């Protein structure tokens, strides 16, 4: 069945012109005057034809008036011909002419309305925004343009073809069971909408909603099917599902997916391990790499961790670098068997921008049902175990309720540190740096100290790592920098300030440094910023900041040289001023010839590169003598002076005697 077959082209009904009406009347009168005496009663069919044509051409109203006009005219003619008038009005023919005129006009209008209705219906079907098919259960008889578009076919590839050729095997079964292909008692006269897959000529499939209603086609039972293309709907559903259950950065399952997975796994009677894993110093990586680089790092990390997920397990990313593995495990092996493959996958470095990044991570483990019966309890326990691993510097920690007090203490300490930074409760101590040739103090290192009102003195080894982990280190570093420059106004020589990777790689650092120098009136060369080797392992981020700082005249020192990612290449690439040798080497002077040889090599290397060496951790006279004999320039340590407050530092400087050390 193609498009609906058009009716004959009937001209629209028009109002009758007076000229036509008069001509018709004159023709009628002439006909009667000339023909009636000769044909008599035979004129009646001709009059009927004339009235019918007027009704057909101009509508039932004109037909009725033509019929009515013929009655008096008919009587007039009878009178003129001296025939009995009763013959003119008693015969049924004149009245039948009136009915005929009306019937002809009404039939014409009815046919035109029917044609217009069919044309409008055909136009609606052809231009419908949904696909429409007509079939008789075996063959496709009609398909509109939208249906052909959905099928990706031309009309010749669909019309007259078997209906089942359009259905995939699975859809054929559904159609025969629930659709119009089912036995009538099972489906009734109208079927419910079905989701089927149709085959395109290119062998691709398209998902549609199939709604069929019965109709008659040439006396046979047929069906009109409305097709809704579900491709876009399914794409949107898939997108929404992806957004709902997937992490946008790593494409791993998120917390919602983890909950859904846990609701099934935790009710099957398995022994289940819940592992909480985070890369250490992730905030430093965000500062060093930027959010885009950190996202790429997370993606690499997610790929490696996902490769270690055991069968029946699920790895989820909860955001911020926190990964959770939920998986059953054999009781004979224990949950540690889940953690080992994860950590092994992180052993090889990650290359970002040509630079190797060595990832370190800690894992906290909780088990079901021992540590909790619902997911929230298990996640809290695993997170507490992870915090315990970080606190104790372990790779893996199992949840222990008795040790969770330490985690709560850590959280309380973090809160206190927040308040201390806001209230300015941290203070600075200064440790002098000695020029070994002149035996004069030429600079000091500023060190943060925290004296808590109830905890007493909190070790820097406790609150500084806590500040780095909890995102407080930038505020701490800037506070130390401001206070150090405020004090430097009253001191001779330079002042050194330690900066974390997060602070040093902050693009806003040079401006902040310049503002502080300007505000306190300190000459730029008197500020030495100490950074770790880990910062220099990211040259793309570190080099621009370093150049801006040195353009201001600020000096830069590498702290703890020899203990981090030591590489001679960055000594060549970066324009540095000082190397600070870690006390791990100076502490072995007099006890290890190898360490002494390393120190001698560092001194020679630094001299060749134009760098000054500061030996840290000098605590014995023998260490100081050895450094002087080896050509060392600068030293600091307890043997020279301990860290002290501003007032004690001023007294030391006033009473300093070169021969006292």
N, C-alpha and C positions, 0 to 999 in steps of 0.2 A: 504494500500500500504506500503510494507516494503521497504528495501533498493532496489535500481534498480536491476532487474534480470540480471545476468551476461550472456554474449554471450559465445558460445562454445570456449573452450581453443584452439586458433589457434596459431601454432608456428610462431614466427616471420620470415619474409622473410630473406633468407640468400643468399649470392653469391654462384652460382653453381660451385662445384669443377670440375676440368678437368676430373678427373676419372669418375665422374657421367655423364658428358657430353659425353665422349668417349663411356662409356658403353651404354648410351642411344642411341647414333648413331649406335653403332654396333648392338644393339638389333633391331633397326629399319631396318637396312640393311638386317640382317638375316631374319627378318620377311618377308620382301619383296621377298628376294630370295627364300625362302622356301614356303611361303604361297600364294604369289600373283598368281602364275600359277594355283593354285587350287581354290582360292576364288575370284580372279579377283576384280571386283568393290567393293566386300564386305570388302576389306582391307581399304577402305577410312574412314569408321567410327572408325576403330581401330587407324588409324593415327591421326584422330581428337582427340580421347581420349588421346593419348600419348602427343600431343602438348598441349592440355588443362591442363593435369596434370602438365607438366613442367611450364606452365604459372601460375597455382594456387600455386605451391610449391615454385617458385623462382621469381615471379613477371612478369609484362607485358613485360619487356625488354627481358627476357629469353624466354618467350612465343613467342614473335615476331621472335626472331632468330631461334627458333625451327621450326616455321612455314615456314620461308624463307629457312631454310636448307632442308626441305622436298620437296621443289619445284624442285631444280636441281637433287636431289636424285630420285625423282619420274620420272623426264625425263630420267635420266641415266638408270633406271630400264626398262623404256619403250623401250629405244634404245637397251638394252641388250636382251630383249625379242623379238626384231625385230617387235615391234609394231610402228605404226605411231606416230612420236613425237608430231604432232599437237594435238593428243588426250591427251598427258600429260599436255600441256600448255594451251589448249583452254578450258578445263573443269574448272568450278568454284571452284571445291573442294580444290585444293592447296591454292588458295587465301583465301578461307574461313578458312583454317587452321591457316593462319597468324592472321586473325581477331579473331579467337577463342583463340589463345595463348595470344593475347593482352587482350581480354575481361576477360579471366579467371584470369590473373594476376591483372588487374585493379579492378575486383570485390573483390579479396582477400584483396588488399590494402585498398579499401574503407571500407570493413567490419571491418578491424583492426583499422582504424582511428575512425570509429564510436564507436567501443568498447572502445578504449582508451579515447575518448571524454566522453562517459558515465561514465567510471570509474573515470576520473578526476572530473566530475561534482558530482558524488556520493560522492567522497572523500571530495570535498569542502563542500557539504551539511552536511555530517556527522561531519566534523571538524569545521564547521562554528562557530565563536564566538557568533552568535546570534541564537535564537531559530527559527526553521522552521517547520511549520505544513502544511499539505495538507489535504483539506477537500472538500466535494462536496456540502456544504451547510447543510448537515444533519449529516454526519458521518466523523470522523477523520480517514484518511487513512495512514498518515505518520507523524512521529515526530522524529526529530533528537535528539542527546544526549543532546544538550544545551536546547532544548525545554522541554525535560523530566526533566532536572535539574531545570529549572525555575518553572515547575509545581510541583516539588518534588514528581514525580511519576515514576513508572516503565512502560515499554511499554505496558504491558497487561492492565494497568489501564487507558490507553488513546486510543490506537489503536482500531478501531471498535466501539468506544463509541460515543454516540450522542454529537454533537458539543455544544449544549446548556448546557450540563452537566458541561462544563468547564467555563461557564459565570455566573457571579452573576446576580440576577434579574435586577439590574440597568444597567449592561453592556449589557444584552440581549436587552433591549429597545434601547440603543445607537446603538448596532450592527444592529438591525432590521431597524433602522431609517436612519443611516448614513453609515453603513458598507455594506459588500457584501450580507447581509440579506435583504437589502432594495430593492424595485422594481427597475428593470434595468433603466427606464427613470430617476429615482431619483439619481442613483449612477453612471451611465455610465459603461465603461469597467473596470475602475480602481478606487478604493476608496482612499480617503485621509486617512492619518494615524490617528488612534483613540487611546485615552487613555482608556483602559478597565481594569477591575479587574477580574482575573481568580480565580477559586476555586481549591484548592489543595485537594488531598485525605484526608488530616488531618483537613479539614474544614477551614484552614487558607486561606487568600486571598493574591494575589500578583498583584501589578500594573504593566502593560506592555503597551508598544506602539505597536499597532496592524496595520501592513501594508499588504494589500492583493493585489495580482495580479492574473488575470484569467489565466487558462491553461486547456488543455484537458487531461482527464484521462480515457483511455479505451473508447474513443469516447464520453465521457460525459464531461460537463462543470464542472470544479473544480477550486479551488483557492489555491495558495501557499501563506502562511502567514509568514511574518517575525516578530518575537517577540523580542522586546528589554526590558529587565528587568529594570523597573524604580525605583526599591527599593532603590538602592544606590543614584540615582539622586534625589529622593524625600527626602532621608535623608540629602543629602548635601543642598538641598533647604531649608529644615527645619532648619538645622544648621545655614545657612547664614541668614535666616529670624530671627532666635533667636538672633544671634549676632548683627543683624541690629536693632532689636526692643526691646531687653531685656538687662537689666543691668547685668553684669556678677557676681556681688557680691550678690545682693538681689533677682535676677530673676524677678524683677518688670519691667514693661515697662520703657523704657528710653526716652530721649528727642525726638528722632525720632518718637517713637510710640505716645508720647504725642501730637506732631504736627499733626500726621495723625488723631488722635481721635478728636482733637480740630477743625480740618477743617470740620468735620461733625457736631459736637455738636454746634459750634458757629453760624451755619447757620440755626438752627431750631427754632429760636425765643424764646428759653428758657432764663430765668434768671440764669446765671451760676456763681458759686463761684470758685475762684482760690485761693487755700490755699498753702502757702509756710511754711514748717515746718522743723526745724532743732533741733537736740538734743544739748543742751548747753554743753559747755566745751568738745566738741567732740575731739578736738586736744589733750586734756589731756588724754582721753581714748586711743587714738592711742599710745601716749607715754607710758602709763601705761600697756596696754594690748599687744602692738605690732600690726602690721597690720593684722595678722591672727586673733588675739583676737578681734580687732576692727571690722573686717569683720563679725565675728560671732555675735557681738553685733548688727551690722546693719541688719543682717538676722533676728534676733529675733525681732528687732524694726519693720522691714518690715512686718513680719507676724502679729504683733499686729495691726499695722496701716491698713493693708489690710483687717482685719476682721471688720473694721469700715467704709469701703467704701460703700456709699449708692448705690442703684440700679441706673444704668445709669451713674455712675461715673468711673473715672480712677485715680489710684494712681501710680505715676511715681517716680523713683529715678534718680536724675540728677547727682549723684556723690558727694563724700565728705560729705555724711550725709544730703544732701538737698533733701527733699521729696516735691512733688507737687501733690495736689489733685484737679482734675478738675471735677466738678459735678453740675448738675442742683439742684435747691432748691426751695421750695415753698416761695413765696414772703412774706407770712404771718409769716413765721418762721425766715427768714433772714439767711444769710450765717453763723451766729454763730452756727446754728444747725448742720453745717458740722464740725465745729471745736471741739465741746464738746466731741463727741465720740472718736475722735483721742486722745485728751488729757487724757480722762478717761482710755484709753487702756495703757497708760504709767505710771499709778499710782503705780502698783505693781512692786517691784524690779525685776531685771533680775539676775539670778544666773549664774555666770561664774567662773568656777574652784572652786565651793563651796562658792564663795563670793557674797553677794548681792550688786548689783549696782543699785542705785536709779537714774533713768533717769529724766531729766528735759528738757522741750522743750518749744519753743515759736512759735507762729503761726502768720503769716501775711496774711491778707485777702484782695483780690481785687475782684470786681464783674464786670460781663459783662451784659450790655454794658456800664455801668456807668464809669468804670475806663479804658476802652480800647475796641477796636473793633477787634483787632488781638491778637494772642497769645503772641507775644513778648512784646506788651504793657502791657498785663495783668500780665505776669511774672515779668516784671520790677516793676510794681506797687505792686505786692504781696511781692517781695523781699524787696522793700523799707518799706513796712508795717512791715515785719519781723524785719528788722533792727531797726525800731522804737520801736517795742516791746522789743527787746534786750536792747536798749538804756534806755528805761523807766522802765525796770525790770518788764514788764507785761507778762502775759501768751499769750494774744491775742491783736492784734492791727489791726484796719481797715485802709486801705489806705486813706490818707488825703494829697492832693497835697500841702496844706499849711504847713504841718509838714515835707514834704520831704526835706525841707531845712536843717533840723537837720541831716538827713541822709547824705546829701552832705557834711555837715560840718564834720561829723564823718569820711567820706572818705578822706577829705582834711587833717584832723588831723592824720589819718593813714599814709598818704604820708609824712607829716612833721616828724612823729616819725621815719619812715624809714631813712630819711635824717639825723635826729639828732643822731641816732645810728651809722650811717656810719661816721659822722663827729666828733663823740665823744662830743656832745654838752650837754649830761646829766651829772649831777654832783652828789656827795654824801653828805648827811648830816648824822650826828652821834648823837644818843641819848644815854646818859650815863645810866648804870645800877648800882644801889647802893646796896652795901652789908649792910644789916640792922644791923648786929651785930657790925661790925667795923666802920660803917658809912664812908666807903671809896668806891670810884668808882672803880669797878673791871672789867668792860667791857663796850662795846658800841655796839649798833645795827646800822648797816649801812642801810641808807634809800635813795632810788633814788629820785632825784629832777630834774625837767625839767623847765628851764627858757627859754621860747620861745621868739625870738626876737620881734615878733609883738603881740603874744597872752599873753605875760607875763608868770607868774607862772602857769603851768598846774598841776592840782591836781593829785597825785598818784592814787586816786580813779577813775580817768578818763583814764590816759594813761596805767596803768598796766592791767586793764581788756581788754583794746583795744589790747595791746601786746599779751595777752593770746589768744584772739579770732582770731587774724590775724597771729599767728605763729611767732611773734617777741620776745616772752618771753625768749627763750633760749639765744638769742643774748643779751637781756637786763640783764638777770641773770649773764651771764659770764662777762659782762662789770662791773657789781657791784662787783662781786667776785674779779676780778683783782684789781680794784681800792681800794677795802677795804683792801686787803692784802698789797698793796703798801703803804697805810696809816698806817697799823698796825705796820709797822717797827718803826714808831715814837711814838707809844702809849704804855702805860703799859696795862697789862691785855689782855683780849680776845676781838675779834670782831665777831659779829653775822651777818650773811647774810641770808636773806629770799630766798628760792628757790621754784619755782613753781613745780607742779607735773611733767610737761613736762621735766624740767631740771633735777630733782632729779632722775627720772626713766630712764634717758639716760645712757646706759651702758658705755659711754665714760666719764661720769662725774668724777669717781675716778682718772683717769689718768690726766684729766685737772686740778683737784684740786692739785694733787701732783706736776705737772709741775709749777703751780703758787706758791705753798709753797716753792719749790726749787729755783725758780727764784728770789723771794723776800727775801729768807732767814728767813721765819717765822716758828716758831715751830708749829707743827700740833695741839697741844692742845689749841693753842690760836685762832683757828678757830672753830666757832660754826655755824652749818648749821641749819636753822630753816625751818621745813616742816609742812604741815597741816595734820590734822587727815585723810583727804581724801586719802593721799598717803599711809598711813598705812592700809587703808581698802583694799589694793591690796598687800597682803604679798608676793605672789609668785614673783612679780616684785620688790617690795621694799627691801625685805630681802637681796638678793645678793648684791645690791648696798650699803646698810647700812653696811653690814659686811666688804666690801672692804674699805669703808671710815673709819670705826673705826679701821681697821687694820693699817691704816696710822696714827692713833692717833687723828683723827678729832672728835670733839664732835657734838652731834645732839640734837636739842630741838624740841619739839612739840609746834607749835604756835597756839594761839587761842583755847587752850584746853577747852573743854566743850561746844563748839558752833557747832561743825561739827558732824561727825559720831562717837560720843563718844562711846568707847567700852573699858572695862577694860581688855579684852583679849589681845589687842595689847601691853598694858603696861607690860604684862607678856611675850609675845612672842618676843618683840623687846628690844634690849639692848640700852636704851636711857639714856641721861644725864640730860636733863632739861625738865620741864613742864612750859609753859608760860600760865598763867591763863588770860583769856580774860577780858577786861575792863568791859564787861557786868556784871561781878560779883563784881569786885573791886569798880565799880562806885556805887554799891548799899550798900556799907558798911556804917553803921550808919542810913540806911533807910529801910533795909529789914533784919529781923532776919533769914529768910530762906536762903537768899544769903550768909549771914555770916556763917550759918551752913554748907552750901555747901563748902565754902572756907575752913572752919576748917577741913571738911572731906577730901578735896583734900590735904591739908598740911599733915594730918596724914597718908593718903595713900601713898603720895610721899615719906615721911620719911621711911615708911616701905619697900618701893621698892628701896630705895637708890637713889632717884631722887631729884634734887634741883628744887625749885619752884620759878619762876620769876613772880611777880604780875605786870601786865600791867595796864596802865591808871590811875596811882596814881596821882590825881589832887588836893587833899585836905589834910591838916594836919591830920584830923581825920582818914583818910584812912591809912596814914603812921603809926600812933600810933597803930591802931588796928592790923595791920600786924605785928608790932614788938611784941605786947603783945601776939598774937596768935602763935608766933614762926616762922613767915615768915623769909626767908633768903635774898631774892633779890627782888628789886622793880625798876620800871622805870615809868616815867610819867611826866607831865608838872610841878607838884609840885617839882619834883627833878631837872629836867632840860628839856628844849625843844630841839628838834633836831637842830643842829647847824653845821656850816661849820668847816673845819679842824682848821683854825686859831682860831676861837672862842673856840673850844674844848681844844686846848692847853692852852689858857688863863684860862679856867675854871679849868683845872687840876692843873695849877700852883697856883691858888688862892683858891683852895678848902679848906673849913673849915668844919670839921665833925659836928660841932654844928649848922651849918647854916641851917639845915633842921630839 
